[in-house]
């Protein structure tokens, strides 16, 4: 909540709990909402890795990068 103070967290959690998804999808969204996806940026912040750089492309590894910006994730999302 502190990282994203302008987000209406009540609405986010209501939407999360009221949307019917599989257990796997729900677990994935829970990790994203809580910002606990083990990106290199997060692991660097808690001193578990030396760099924030993505091991695949070298750019800063954030949640957005992990899902959308990385060359490898783009290939996955854009594959027919």
Secondary structure by P-SEA (a helix, b strand, c coil): cccccccaaaaaaaaaaaccccaaaaaaaaaaaacccccaaaaaaaccccccccccccccccccccccccaaaaaaaacc
